[in-house]
Amino acid sequence: GELLYTFPPNVNSVLTSNSAKYRALSTWKEKVFPPLAYATKVGFGVVLLVSLVAIFSTIFFATSGQSRDDDRRDNRRGGGMPMMGGF
């Protein structure tokens, strides 16, 4: 369709001067939100790396503990006849 109405080029400055709500919203968008979004991204990355380190260290310690148990196991269990309940 056709454009029936065009806003004046200084519509943002007019709204900012007349409306406290718009002023607060523009301050939020320009000054508060970008650092907050960056901090959220960095925090997510740090938590992701910490969780990966925790998972791999758990796997490492579980497998290293398992190999120690295998070394202590006694595989010399004598031969002989198995006991078959009453035969």
C-alpha angles and dihedrals in degrees: 000000000000124000107249100179134023124199119233115261092247097053092123094055092046092051092046092052094048104037127055090193092056090045091053091046093050091048089051093050096045106035112017107034101055096056090041092052091048092050090050092052093048092046091051091050092050092049090048092052093046091051091050091051090049092050095048093044090051091051091047094050092044092053094043091050091049093054091053090054090052091053092054096047116108109229094179099095101154124246118240132122119313115239108247106189107260108341 
